[in-house]
Amino acid sequence: MNATELSPLWISVKTSAAATVLAFALGVAAARIMTRLHGRARYLLDGLFLLPLVLPPTVVGFFLLLLFGRRSTMGHLLEQLGVTIAFSWPATVITATVIAFPLMYRTTLGAFEQVNPNLLAAARTLGAGEWRIFRSVLLPLAWPGVLAGTVLAFARALGEFGATLMLAGNIPGRTQTIPIAIFFAAEDNDMQRALAWVLLIITISLAAIALMNFWSRPRRESRAGVSAGAADPELIPPPLPFSEPEAASQSELQVSLEKSYPGFQLGVKFAARGGTLGLLGASGSGKSVTLRAIAGLERPGEGRIVLNGRVLFDSGSAVCLPPAARRIGMVFQDYALFPHLTARENIAFGLHGRAPKDRDHSISHWARMLQIETLLDAYPPALSGGQKQRVALARALVTEPEALLLDEPFSALDPHLRRHLEEQLNHTIQRFRGVTVFVTHDRDEAYRFCRDLVVLSQGSVAGIGSKENIFAHPESLAVARLTGCKNFSRITPAGRESIRAEDWDCTLQVSSPVPAHAAYVGVRAHHVRFTHGSAPNSFPCWLMGSVDSPFQVTLYLRLHHAPSLGDCPHLEAETSREAWAGLCEVPQPWQITLDPERLLLLRA
């Protein structure tokens, strides 16, 4: 075959290559824009981008002919500039690009949407701009999908026929691609020539797919002697060369924000003055949203956030600093370590732009403090949960933030490892110079870590104060529930210092005058005492069921009379296994006493 006979091959290859480059650039840019769009605009643009994929190619070619043809306005203007699109090689590139673009765009968008959004949020809190986040985090993590889209775009451009024939025509040596050559060879009944072109285009397509599989296969990464799921060594909190804890009292974070979501209204207001402030609440109470608003990852509708005198957000004066400018470190619930970077590179991510010597010194310092020196060359998939947490903490602290935000940092750990890491983390944050905000739904965790608590319920502050006061004197039903109280009853006043517990069917004496706002009485399960003899608030009870745990037993009790079919327990009591062994020897009914000093009078 001479050069003229082989021209469809060269035209197809260079057309597909050019169209793939254009489709890659346009598709990646469009996908990135779409990841940041919401609402109707997103659906409209998505439909327009995908339209060439669902329309017949000849219809697409017809529209392109209307746009670039010599009789069109644009075609006429281009001719005046000496540029002719229709029936030229650029026309084959345009049609192939338009047809290949939807595959590139949609595949890339799917790959981008599979990337954990916390990774992008973490990069923002570490001071990265959007371009650096795109090239250093999003694109590398989405690369297998982007590469697949590129190969699909190339294959689609290589096989384009209908639109090309409409706009570029069939000009041998100029616009005749392999698919057009196949069509006209078959039309001339030259089946051998058509088959040869078919086999060639199949070979090129298979070669592209093979290259894609080769480039996208997982690479073996250095694990630095760390095997996946390796157990953490015994952690010994080292002495940290921080300033004395009283220096933390100079730091202050003031938060007042409101934001509306479908079916949910967030409205919180609190202040943290040094030390560790806990945000305690059930799932869906607004804890994580509040934390993200402080970090700048969520924009409140109204309010004001001030850190050490710097206004981070103020709806009244339209101030909203980006995460990179807030000097706030954040440890995410899933740690959000960049999986394609080593532990060393993760920690160094927030030190971009610093001198290499200073950067290496900071990394070494925090690696030593958090006992992760041997993990620096390992990748996150090879680290255990505890190791990931320490790397994430080092990454957050290495930037010397003024505030540290911890979003349920122990939720993914087993109980044994959790206690070891609690000691390490507690030792670290107690000597942290700034304000620490600790989000948790675990009341015991909140009590161990935090000096003050903000209790959130359904998007609003249900209680605020020192942890001792919150646990000892909860003011509302929501706060009592979140601090572990399990027994509640509606009440009506029965005297100055007595109430009628409607759900328990009894009258109770209390230790102080009944507040006007009181609507419920509560008593903690471990404050239900088994007694003998007469005492205020003593009642006979019968056992309805029990649940064993290693060191205590939970008992479900019915008051006043033996339970009948369909009855529910009145109270839940907790007792030690030793006390339970003795109680089993006593015939029922037993007697319980609800100490007036232990009763909680709560507003609704």
TORNUBA-100492 format. One record per residue (C-alpha): x, y, z; residue number from 1. Coordinates in Angstrom, 3 decimals. Each point is the difference from the previous one (the first is absolute). Layout:
<rs>
{r {X Y Z} NUM},
...
</rs>
This chain:
<rs>
{r {0.000 0.000 0.000} 1},
{r {1.353 3.461 -0.906} 2},
{r {-0.193 3.151 2.069} 3},
{r {-3.310 1.060 -1.524} 4},
{r {-1.584 -3.355 0.758} 5},
{r {1.250 0.202 3.611} 6},
{r {-1.213 3.570 0.477} 7},
{r {-3.173 -1.052 1.895} 8},
{r {2.273 -1.535 2.665} 9},
{r {2.099 3.136 0.468} 10},
{r {-3.048 2.287 -0.151} 11},
{r {-1.857 -2.134 2.567} 12},
{r {2.963 -0.224 2.380} 13},
{r {0.858 3.699 -0.048} 14},
{r {-3.689 0.983 0.138} 15},
{r {-0.652 -2.305 2.963} 16},
{r {3.151 1.183 1.773} 17},
{r {-0.924 3.675 -0.448} 18},
{r {-3.632 -0.621 0.955} 19},
{r {1.083 -1.964 3.088} 20},
{r {2.238 2.847 1.152} 21},
{r {-2.833 2.497 -0.443} 22},
{r {-2.616 -2.303 1.560} 23},
{r {2.365 -0.661 2.927} 24},
{r {0.511 3.698 0.737} 25},
{r {-3.652 0.919 -0.468} 26},
{r {-1.346 -3.102 1.747} 27},
{r {2.210 0.338 3.082} 28},
{r {-0.783 3.712 0.282} 29},
{r {-3.743 -0.608 -0.409} 30},
{r {0.054 -2.827 2.552} 31},
{r {1.830 2.168 2.522} 32},
{r {-2.523 2.802 -0.466} 33},
{r {-2.879 -2.436 0.413} 34},
{r {1.342 -1.329 3.315} 35},
{r {-0.426 3.505 1.425} 36},
{r {-3.440 0.718 -1.471} 37},
{r {-3.330 -0.803 1.642} 38},
{r {-3.634 0.433 -0.827} 39},
{r {-1.686 0.474 -3.358} 40},
{r {3.062 1.464 -1.720} 41},
{r {1.832 -3.290 0.536} 42},
{r {-2.784 -2.081 -1.555} 43},
{r {-0.320 2.361 -2.970} 44},
{r {3.727 -0.002 -0.748} 45},
{r {0.243 -3.755 0.477} 46},
{r {-2.761 -0.496 -2.566} 47},
{r {1.710 2.288 -2.512} 48},
{r {3.378 -1.700 0.481} 49},
{r {-1.484 -3.467 -0.516} 50},
{r {-2.210 0.932 -2.960} 51},
{r {2.541 -1.047 -2.698} 52},
{r {0.119 -3.436 1.621} 53},
{r {-3.729 -0.673 -0.358} 54},
{r {-0.689 1.725 -3.313} 55},
{r {0.668 -1.843 -3.293} 56},
{r {3.428 1.082 -1.343} 57},
{r {-1.581 1.260 -3.220} 58},
{r {-2.190 2.355 2.062} 59},
{r {3.089 1.271 1.814} 60},
{r {1.716 0.431 -3.358} 61},
{r {-2.988 1.923 -1.335} 62},
{r {0.132 2.461 2.900} 63},
{r {3.758 0.401 -0.482} 64},
{r {-0.606 0.654 -3.691} 65},
{r {-2.519 2.698 0.943} 66},
{r {2.595 1.490 2.315} 67},
{r {3.166 -0.248 -2.104} 68},
{r {-1.337 -0.424 -3.550} 69},
{r {0.847 2.599 -2.627} 70},
{r {-3.542 1.333 0.031} 71},
{r {-0.054 0.452 3.772} 72},
{r {0.785 3.282 1.709} 73},
{r {3.065 -1.415 1.704} 74},
{r {1.158 -1.735 -3.176} 75},
{r {-0.311 3.259 -1.916} 76},
{r {1.976 1.919 2.650} 77},
{r {2.721 -2.664 0.037} 78},
{r {0.271 0.115 -3.816} 79},
{r {0.602 3.757 0.218} 80},
{r {2.926 -0.843 2.285} 81},
{r {1.281 -2.548 -2.495} 82},
{r {-1.114 -3.009 2.074} 83},
{r {-2.189 -2.733 -1.475} 84},
{r {-1.362 -2.669 2.327} 85},
{r {-2.457 -2.014 -2.077} 86},
{r {1.494 -2.793 -2.151} 87},
{r {3.464 0.366 1.507} 88},
{r {2.154 -1.968 2.429} 89},
{r {-0.851 2.353 2.911} 90},
{r {-3.634 -0.997 -0.582} 91},
{r {0.888 -3.647 0.726} 92},
{r {1.666 1.121 3.265} 93},
{r {-3.018 2.090 1.016} 94},
{r {-2.511 -2.786 -0.651} 95},
{r {2.163 -2.626 1.729} 96},
{r {0.475 2.319 2.999} 97},
{r {-3.719 0.731 0.328} 98},
{r {-0.890 -3.701 -0.225} 99},
{r {2.778 -1.124 2.394} 100},
{r {-0.473 2.775 2.560} 101},
{r {-3.044 -1.472 1.826} 102},
{r {1.838 -3.263 0.744} 103},
{r {3.034 1.879 1.284} 104},
{r {-2.110 2.373 2.064} 105},
{r {-2.355 -2.553 1.548} 106},
{r {2.701 -2.544 0.838} 107},
{r {2.173 2.697 1.564} 108},
{r {-2.918 1.419 1.970} 109},
{r {-0.746 -3.454 1.397} 110},
{r {3.669 -0.404 0.972} 111},
{r {0.073 3.424 1.681} 112},
{r {-3.182 -0.758 1.954} 113},
{r {1.528 -3.231 1.315} 114},
{r {2.793 1.919 1.733} 115},
{r {-0.700 0.395 3.712} 116},
{r {-1.092 3.653 0.443} 117},
{r {1.726 0.058 3.393} 118},
{r {3.331 -0.278 -1.822} 119},
{r {-0.709 3.235 -1.859} 120},
{r {-1.248 1.628 3.216} 121},
{r {3.156 -1.088 1.813} 122},
{r {2.144 1.531 -2.733} 123},
{r {-1.875 3.294 0.361} 124},
{r {0.558 0.107 3.760} 125},
{r {3.709 -0.613 -0.663} 126},
{r {0.248 3.173 -2.055} 127},
{r {-0.228 -1.399 -3.534} 128},
{r {-1.628 2.057 -2.740} 129},
{r {-2.486 -1.502 -2.446} 130},
{r {2.558 -0.470 -2.777} 131},
{r {2.393 -1.845 2.319} 132},
{r {-2.852 -2.117 1.362} 133},
{r {-0.948 -0.910 -3.574} 134},
{r {3.474 -0.974 -1.171} 135},
{r {1.314 -1.496 3.267} 136},
{r {-3.058 -1.773 1.413} 137},
{r {-3.031 -0.240 -2.267} 138},
{r {1.617 -0.863 -3.326} 139},
{r {2.483 -2.591 1.361} 140},
{r {-2.727 -1.797 1.962} 141},
{r {-2.444 0.069 -2.922} 142},
{r {2.681 -0.876 -2.558} 143},
{r {-1.135 -3.592 -0.777} 144},
{r {-3.460 1.309 -0.893} 145},
{r {1.421 2.959 -1.930} 146},
{r {2.273 -2.370 -1.928} 147},
{r {-2.948 -2.259 -0.789} 148},
{r {-1.919 3.006 -1.286} 149},
{r {2.981 0.991 -2.153} 150},
{r {0.174 -3.436 -1.612} 151},
{r {-3.753 -0.044 -0.575} 152},
{r {0.197 3.460 -1.548} 153},
{r {2.818 -1.113 -2.294} 154},
{r {-1.876 -3.120 -1.069} 155},
{r {-3.184 1.974 -0.612} 156},
{r {1.877 2.622 -2.019} 157},
{r {1.691 -2.759 -1.995} 158},
{r {-3.336 -1.548 -0.879} 159},
{r {-1.898 3.198 -0.776} 160},
{r {-1.808 -0.116 -3.357} 161},
{r {-3.381 1.741 -0.361} 162},
{r {0.817 3.472 1.306} 163},
{r {3.343 0.007 -1.796} 164},
{r {-1.624 -0.848 -3.314} 165},
{r {-2.530 2.827 0.478} 166},
{r {2.522 2.753 0.832} 167},
{r {3.293 -1.201 -1.532} 168},
{r {-1.237 -2.169 -2.860} 169},
{r {1.977 -2.764 -1.707} 170},
{r {3.106 1.566 -1.511} 171},
{r {2.756 -2.591 -0.467} 172},
{r {3.271 1.178 1.483} 173},
{r {-1.706 2.814 1.931} 174},
{r {-3.088 -1.098 1.926} 175},
{r {-0.446 -3.696 -0.791} 176},
{r {0.388 -1.822 3.314} 177},
{r {0.044 -3.779 0.469} 178},
{r {-3.765 -0.276 0.760} 179},
{r {-0.805 1.985 -3.154} 180},
{r {2.441 -2.148 -1.998} 181},
{r {-1.743 -3.129 1.332} 182},
{r {-3.404 1.344 -1.014} 183},
{r {0.997 0.883 -3.555} 184},
{r {2.035 -3.198 -0.472} 185},
{r {-3.064 -2.034 1.028} 186},
{r {-2.179 2.147 -2.279} 187},
{r {2.360 -0.805 -2.891} 188},
{r {-0.238 -3.716 0.968} 189},
{r {3.734 -0.063 0.851} 190},
{r {-0.555 -2.181 3.065} 191},
{r {3.663 -0.983 0.410} 192},
{r {1.067 3.629 0.228} 193},
{r {-2.844 0.766 2.414} 194},
{r {0.982 -3.009 2.155} 195},
{r {3.641 1.111 0.080} 196},
{r {-1.010 3.437 1.281} 197},
{r {-2.347 -1.611 2.548} 198},
{r {2.759 -2.235 1.353} 199},
{r {2.368 2.951 0.169} 200},
{r {-2.383 2.193 1.963} 201},
{r {-0.705 -2.893 2.384} 202},
{r {3.744 -0.500 0.528} 203},
{r {0.552 3.686 0.783} 204},
{r {-2.908 0.034 2.449} 205},
{r {1.188 -3.154 1.795} 206},
{r {3.507 1.447 0.243} 207},
{r {-1.407 3.155 1.622} 208},
{r {-1.958 -2.084 2.524} 209},
{r {3.107 -2.088 0.795} 210},
{r {2.012 3.165 0.643} 211},
{r {-2.769 1.319 2.249} 212},
{r {0.036 -3.210 2.066} 213},
{r {3.791 0.142 0.259} 214},
{r {0.126 3.635 1.105} 215},
{r {-2.877 -0.278 2.460} 216},
{r {1.026 -3.195 1.778} 217},
{r {0.949 0.460 3.672} 218},
{r {3.665 0.667 0.634} 219},
{r {1.821 -1.643 2.870} 220},
{r {0.747 2.721 2.489} 221},
{r {2.659 0.014 2.668} 222},
{r {-1.500 -1.063 3.298} 223},
{r {3.165 0.629 2.023} 224},
{r {-0.361 -3.300 1.789} 225},
{r {-3.565 0.735 1.092} 226},
{r {-2.570 -2.633 -0.865} 227},
{r {-3.659 0.824 -0.461} 228},
{r {-1.900 -0.036 3.234} 229},
{r {3.139 -0.185 2.127} 230},
{r {-0.669 0.377 3.684} 231},
{r {1.084 3.141 1.758} 232},
{r {2.863 -0.337 2.457} 233},
{r {-0.487 0.947 3.608} 234},
{r {-0.306 3.762 0.013} 235},
{r {1.899 1.962 2.596} 236},
{r {-0.933 3.677 -0.083} 237},
{r {3.279 1.935 -0.324} 238},
{r {0.632 3.329 1.675} 239},
{r {-0.982 2.712 -2.464} 240},
{r {1.924 3.289 -0.065} 241},
{r {-3.085 2.220 -0.057} 242},
{r {-0.695 3.040 2.078} 243},
{r {-1.684 -0.562 3.321} 244},
{r {-3.732 -0.793 -0.132} 245},
{r {-0.973 3.381 1.409} 246},
{r {1.161 1.603 -3.257} 247},
{r {-2.983 -1.626 -1.679} 248},
{r {-2.359 2.174 2.037} 249},
{r {1.019 2.967 -2.180} 250},
{r {-1.601 -1.645 -3.058} 251},
{r {-3.666 0.597 -0.675} 252},
{r {-2.458 -1.213 -2.606} 253},
{r {-3.426 1.643 -0.264} 254},
{r {-2.632 -1.707 -2.125} 255},
{r {-3.465 1.222 -0.879} 256},
{r {-1.529 -1.409 -3.151} 257},
{r {-3.258 -0.939 -1.670} 258},
{r {-0.692 -1.990 -3.133} 259},
{r {-3.108 -1.530 -1.518} 260},
{r {-0.072 -3.436 -1.598} 261},
{r {-2.997 -1.896 -1.376} 262},
{r {-1.802 -1.219 3.130} 263},
{r {2.754 1.207 2.336} 264},
{r {0.837 3.349 1.579} 265},
{r {3.442 0.520 1.514} 266},
{r {0.411 2.732 2.597} 267},
{r {2.896 -0.125 2.467} 268},
{r {1.803 2.512 2.168} 269},
{r {2.906 -0.671 2.353} 270},
{r {3.499 1.125 0.938} 271},
{r {3.125 -2.019 0.764} 272},
{r {2.767 1.606 2.028} 273},
{r {3.030 -2.237 -0.171} 274},
{r {0.012 -3.653 0.923} 275},
{r {-2.319 -2.544 -1.592} 276},
{r {-3.645 0.661 -0.719} 277},
{r {-2.180 -2.994 -0.792} 278},
{r {-2.926 -0.009 -2.416} 279},
{r {-2.168 -2.858 1.244} 280},
{r {-3.044 -1.139 -1.907} 281},
{r {-1.727 -2.847 -1.767} 282},
{r {0.406 -0.639 -3.727} 283},
{r {-1.709 2.727 -1.995} 284},
{r {0.133 2.577 2.794} 285},
{r {2.266 2.370 -1.957} 286},
{r {3.402 -0.761 1.544} 287},
{r {1.977 -0.653 -3.163} 288},
{r {-1.712 2.817 -1.916} 289},
{r {1.000 2.417 2.767} 290},
{r {3.570 -1.249 -0.134} 291},
{r {0.144 0.378 -3.790} 292},
{r {-1.400 3.526 0.262} 293},
{r {2.771 0.949 2.433} 294},
{r {2.585 -1.446 -2.385} 295},
{r {-1.488 1.894 -2.955} 296},
{r {-1.191 -3.126 -1.818} 297},
{r {-3.658 1.006 0.424} 298},
{r {-1.281 3.542 -0.359} 299},
{r {-2.632 0.911 2.628} 300},
{r {-3.045 2.000 -1.010} 301},
{r {0.480 2.502 2.807} 302},
{r {2.269 0.502 2.974} 303},
{r {3.532 0.794 1.052} 304},
{r {3.117 -2.070 0.751} 305},
{r {2.986 1.637 1.696} 306},
{r {3.295 -1.696 0.904} 307},
{r {2.451 1.876 2.207} 308},
{r {-1.414 3.320 -1.152} 309},
{r {0.122 -0.898 -3.714} 310},
{r {-3.392 0.007 -1.699} 311},
{r {-0.272 -3.211 -2.000} 312},
{r {-3.620 0.478 -0.982} 313},
{r {-2.451 2.855 0.388} 314},
{r {-3.197 0.005 -2.016} 315},
{r {-0.648 3.619 0.928} 316},
{r {3.212 1.293 -1.593} 317},
{r {0.229 -2.730 -2.689} 318},
{r {3.252 -1.403 1.415} 319},
{r {0.679 -3.667 -0.708} 320},
{r {3.635 -1.072 0.091} 321},
{r {0.847 -3.105 -2.042} 322},
{r {1.168 -3.080 1.941} 323},
{r {3.595 0.651 -1.017} 324},
{r {0.013 3.373 1.780} 325},
{r {-1.621 -1.088 3.267} 326},
{r {2.979 -1.741 1.628} 327},
{r {-2.168 -2.853 1.217} 328},
{r {1.136 -3.620 0.071} 329},
{r {-2.567 -2.756 -0.384} 330},
{r {0.063 -3.754 0.553} 331},
{r {-2.860 -1.623 -1.877} 332},
{r {-2.046 -2.943 1.157} 333},
{r {1.488 -2.197 -2.745} 334},
{r {3.396 1.780 0.372} 335},
{r {-0.092 1.046 -3.712} 336},
{r {3.610 -0.956 -0.688} 337},
{r {0.968 0.287 -3.657} 338},
{r {0.383 -3.658 -1.029} 339},
{r {2.398 0.719 -2.883} 340},
{r {2.478 1.802 2.290} 341},
{r {2.245 -1.455 2.686} 342},
{r {-0.441 0.937 3.638} 343},
{r {2.919 2.412 -0.381} 344},
{r {-1.605 1.630 -3.057} 345},
{r {-3.341 0.212 1.791} 346},
{r {1.553 1.839 2.926} 347},
{r {1.955 2.263 -2.344} 348},
{r {-3.068 0.916 -2.069} 349},
{r {-0.803 3.028 2.145} 350},
{r {3.630 1.191 -0.055} 351},
{r {-0.031 0.783 -3.711} 352},
{r {2.257 2.951 -0.785} 353},
{r {2.206 -0.300 3.069} 354},
{r {3.725 -0.546 -0.199} 355},
{r {0.893 -3.710 -0.252} 356},
{r {2.103 0.156 3.175} 357},
{r {-2.822 1.528 2.054} 358},
{r {-2.500 -2.439 -1.482} 359},
{r {2.136 -3.035 0.815} 360},
{r {0.609 1.277 3.542} 361},
{r {-3.750 0.437 0.647} 362},
{r {-0.813 -3.450 -1.372} 363},
{r {2.707 -1.654 2.112} 364},
{r {-1.146 1.874 3.104} 365},
{r {-3.621 -1.097 -0.255} 366},
{r {0.890 -3.511 -1.094} 367},
{r {2.062 -0.342 3.174} 368},
{r {-2.676 1.551 2.201} 369},
{r {-2.708 -2.323 -1.319} 370},
{r {2.253 -3.051 -0.322} 371},
{r {-0.389 -0.490 -3.739} 372},
{r {3.648 0.279 -1.086} 373},
{r {-0.030 -3.521 -1.443} 374},
{r {-3.193 0.654 -1.971} 375},
{r {1.066 3.023 -2.024} 376},
{r {0.664 -1.924 -3.228} 377},
{r {-3.140 -2.126 0.235} 378},
{r {-3.185 0.696 -1.940} 379},
{r {-3.338 0.384 1.851} 380},
{r {-1.451 -3.349 -1.225} 381},
{r {2.818 -1.750 1.857} 382},
{r {-0.700 1.740 3.315} 383},
{r {-2.269 -1.121 2.806} 384},
{r {-2.800 2.238 1.279} 385},
{r {2.087 1.294 2.872} 386},
{r {2.971 0.720 -2.224} 387},
{r {-2.202 1.887 -2.439} 388},
{r {-1.370 2.090 2.832} 389},
{r {3.456 1.012 1.182} 390},
{r {1.099 0.906 -3.526} 391},
{r {-3.177 2.078 -0.430} 392},
{r {0.648 1.738 3.325} 393},
{r {3.591 0.759 -0.990} 394},
{r {-1.200 1.387 -3.324} 395},
{r {-2.455 2.302 1.770} 396},
{r {2.458 1.222 2.658} 397},
{r {3.078 0.451 -2.187} 398},
{r {-1.496 3.190 -1.472} 399},
{r {-0.103 1.573 3.511} 400},
{r {-3.751 0.745 -0.022} 401},
{r {-1.730 2.283 2.472} 402},
{r {-2.876 -2.462 0.430} 403},
{r {-0.246 -3.771 -0.325} 404},
{r {-3.244 -1.699 -1.051} 405},
{r {-0.480 -3.716 0.688} 406},
{r {-2.987 -1.682 -1.650} 407},
{r {-0.715 -3.230 1.927} 408},
{r {3.639 -1.139 -0.267} 409},
{r {-0.563 -3.361 1.739} 410},
{r {-3.169 -1.190 -1.732} 411},
{r {1.867 -2.359 -2.356} 412},
{r {2.173 -1.665 2.677} 413},
{r {-0.480 -3.110 2.116} 414},
{r {-0.377 0.548 3.786} 415},
{r {3.467 -1.294 0.965} 416},
{r {1.840 2.168 -2.512} 417},
{r {-2.265 2.923 0.833} 418},
{r {1.152 0.124 3.631} 419},
{r {3.675 -0.016 -1.012} 420},
{r {-0.528 2.774 -2.523} 421},
{r {-2.162 2.023 2.375} 422},
{r {2.979 0.360 2.309} 423},
{r {2.218 1.149 -2.869} 424},
{r {-2.559 2.448 -1.396} 425},
{r {-0.982 1.334 3.412} 426},
{r {3.632 0.636 0.841} 427},
{r {0.445 1.881 -3.263} 428},
{r {-3.079 2.206 0.043} 429},
{r {0.349 0.887 3.682} 430},
{r {3.244 1.770 -0.885} 431},
{r {-1.207 1.439 -3.298} 432},
{r {0.332 3.781 0.024} 433},
{r {-3.362 0.761 -1.608} 434},
{r {-3.649 -0.931 0.286} 435},
{r {-1.032 -3.598 -0.608} 436},
{r {-3.551 -0.895 -1.038} 437},
{r {-0.739 -3.692 0.462} 438},
{r {-3.101 -1.458 -1.679} 439},
{r {-1.415 -3.238 1.366} 440},
{r {-3.224 -1.891 0.629} 441},
{r {1.635 -2.014 2.810} 442},
{r {-0.727 1.544 3.407} 443},
{r {2.877 -1.837 1.718} 444},
{r {2.426 1.204 -2.641} 445},
{r {-1.280 3.551 0.392} 446},
{r {0.451 -0.143 3.770} 447},
{r {3.558 -1.332 -0.206} 448},
{r {1.234 2.500 -2.594} 449},
{r {-1.899 3.221 0.477} 450},
{r {-0.051 2.707 2.629} 451},
{r {-3.206 1.615 -1.248} 452},
{r {-2.865 -1.411 -2.039} 453},
{r {-2.515 1.278 -2.514} 454},
{r {-2.872 -2.456 -0.363} 455},
{r {-1.720 0.157 -3.390} 456},
{r {-3.468 -1.329 -0.722} 457},
{r {-1.791 0.333 -3.330} 458},
{r {2.247 2.816 -1.146} 459},
{r {-0.123 2.197 3.107} 460},
{r {1.850 0.316 3.299} 461},
{r {-1.830 -2.007 2.651} 462},
{r {2.568 0.526 2.742} 463},
{r {3.316 1.735 0.568} 464},
{r {2.408 0.139 2.938} 465},
{r {2.688 -1.937 1.829} 466},
{r {-0.118 -3.753 -0.463} 467},
{r {-0.595 -0.513 3.724} 468},
{r {-3.041 2.257 -0.006} 469},
{r {-1.402 -1.409 -3.257} 470},
{r {0.120 -3.569 1.332} 471},
{r {-1.058 0.748 3.575} 472},
{r {-2.761 2.521 -0.767} 473},
{r {-1.385 -0.401 -3.527} 474},
{r {-2.748 2.536 -0.551} 475},
{r {-1.940 -1.628 -2.830} 476},
{r {-1.220 -3.397 -1.089} 477},
{r {2.303 0.084 -3.053} 478},
{r {3.112 0.714 2.079} 479},
{r {-0.876 -2.677 2.537} 480},
{r {-0.408 -2.579 -2.777} 481},
{r {3.319 0.928 -1.615} 482},
{r {1.817 -0.238 3.326} 483},
{r {-1.242 -3.535 0.536} 484},
{r {-3.198 0.269 2.030} 485},
{r {-2.409 -2.807 -1.003} 486},
{r {-3.012 0.366 2.304} 487},
{r {-2.550 2.774 -0.590} 488},
{r {-3.585 0.740 0.908} 489},
{r {-2.371 2.868 -0.661} 490},
{r {-0.916 1.847 3.179} 491},
{r {-2.703 2.141 1.545} 492},
{r {0.554 2.043 3.185} 493},
{r {-1.249 -1.673 3.177} 494},
{r {1.264 2.531 2.538} 495},
{r {2.827 2.427 0.590} 496},
{r {2.605 -2.778 0.119} 497},
{r {-1.870 -2.952 -1.458} 498},
{r {-1.021 -1.101 -3.481} 499},
{r {-2.223 -2.584 -1.600} 500},
{r {1.964 -2.229 -2.425} 501},
{r {-2.720 -0.872 -2.482} 502},
{r {1.892 -2.718 -1.901} 503},
{r {1.200 -1.692 3.199} 504},
{r {-3.369 0.343 1.756} 505},
{r {1.431 1.363 3.250} 506},
{r {0.471 3.173 2.035} 507},
{r {3.593 1.030 0.668} 508},
{r {1.614 2.332 2.485} 509},
{r {2.706 2.282 -1.383} 510},
{r {2.800 1.826 1.783} 511},
{r {-0.928 3.550 -1.053} 512},
{r {-3.041 1.966 -1.143} 513},
{r {-1.309 -1.179 -3.374} 514},
{r {0.977 2.491 -2.746} 515},
{r {-2.865 1.416 -2.021} 516},
{r {1.555 -1.187 -3.271} 517},
{r {0.425 -3.639 1.126} 518},
{r {-1.876 -2.430 -2.249} 519},
{r {1.907 -3.242 0.600} 520},
{r {1.801 -1.835 2.767} 521},
{r {3.025 -2.141 -0.727} 522},
{r {2.213 -2.357 1.964} 523},
{r {3.188 -1.650 -1.192} 524},
{r {0.042 -3.796 -0.094} 525},
{r {2.919 -0.272 2.445} 526},
{r {-1.873 2.240 2.496} 527},
{r {-2.877 -2.486 0.347} 528},
{r {0.836 -1.668 3.357} 529},
{r {-1.252 -3.304 1.359} 530},
{r {-0.847 0.520 3.708} 531},
{r {-1.765 -1.451 3.038} 532},
{r {-2.217 1.745 2.489} 533},
{r {-1.833 3.313 -0.363} 534},
{r {1.457 3.008 -1.796} 535},
{r {-1.395 2.834 -2.127} 536},
{r {-0.816 -1.019 -3.572} 537},
{r {0.187 -3.743 0.685} 538},
{r {-2.139 -2.364 -2.060} 539},
{r {-0.381 -3.737 -0.554} 540},
{r {1.225 -1.243 -3.385} 541},
{r {0.083 -3.145 -2.120} 542},
{r {2.643 -1.075 -2.520} 543},
{r {-1.137 -0.061 -3.636} 544},
{r {3.355 -0.750 -1.624} 545},
{r {3.755 0.410 0.255} 546},
{r {3.015 0.545 -2.258} 547},
{r {3.462 -1.167 1.045} 548},
{r {3.260 1.777 -0.735} 549},
{r {3.484 -0.949 1.257} 550},
{r {-0.103 2.095 3.178} 551},
{r {-3.609 1.021 0.587} 552},
{r {-3.581 -1.065 -0.605} 553},
{r {-2.825 2.154 -1.369} 554},
{r {-3.409 -0.774 1.557} 555},
{r {-3.427 0.941 -1.374} 556},
{r {-2.487 0.553 2.830} 557},
{r {-3.767 0.338 0.387} 558},
{r {-1.259 1.961 3.029} 559},
{r {-2.937 -0.556 2.362} 560},
{r {-1.255 -3.401 -1.232} 561},
{r {1.182 -3.077 -1.854} 562},
{r {0.064 0.555 -3.765} 563},
{r {-2.787 -1.271 -2.192} 564},
{r {0.089 -0.922 -3.664} 565},
{r {0.586 3.144 -2.064} 566},
{r {1.457 2.079 2.856} 567},
{r {3.167 2.012 -0.560} 568},
{r {2.794 0.636 2.514} 569},
{r {-0.191 3.174 2.056} 570},
{r {3.702 0.324 0.789} 571},
{r {3.412 -1.148 -1.119} 572},
{r {2.543 -0.673 2.761} 573},
{r {3.709 -0.832 -0.110} 574},
{r {1.759 -2.028 2.671} 575},
{r {3.296 -1.811 0.403} 576},
{r {0.211 -3.726 -0.695} 577},
{r {0.805 -0.595 3.658} 578},
{r {-3.110 1.889 1.157} 579},
{r {-2.069 -1.817 -2.625} 580},
{r {1.162 -3.396 1.308} 581},
{r {-1.280 0.940 3.466} 582},
{r {-3.221 1.528 -1.336} 583},
{r {-0.892 -3.231 -1.797} 584},
{r {-0.227 -1.728 3.360} 585},
{r {-2.694 2.416 1.229} 586},
{r {-3.616 -0.876 -0.875} 587},
{r {-2.014 2.571 -1.964} 588},
{r {-1.348 2.592 0.344} 589},
{r {3.184 1.910 0.661} 590},
{r {0.064 3.564 1.264} 591},
{r {1.591 2.928 -1.804} 592},
{r {0.596 3.543 1.240} 593},
{r {0.254 3.116 -2.136} 594},
{r {2.095 2.416 2.046} 595},
{r {-1.583 3.513 -0.124} 596},
{r {3.508 1.455 -0.370} 597},
{r {0.535 -2.069 -3.150} 598},
{r {-3.198 0.929 -1.819} 599},
{r {0.403 2.262 -3.024} 600},
{r {-2.761 2.538 -0.655} 601},
{r {0.088 0.813 -3.688} 602},
{r {-1.663 2.301 -2.454} 603},
{r {-1.322 -1.487 -3.227} 604},
</rs>
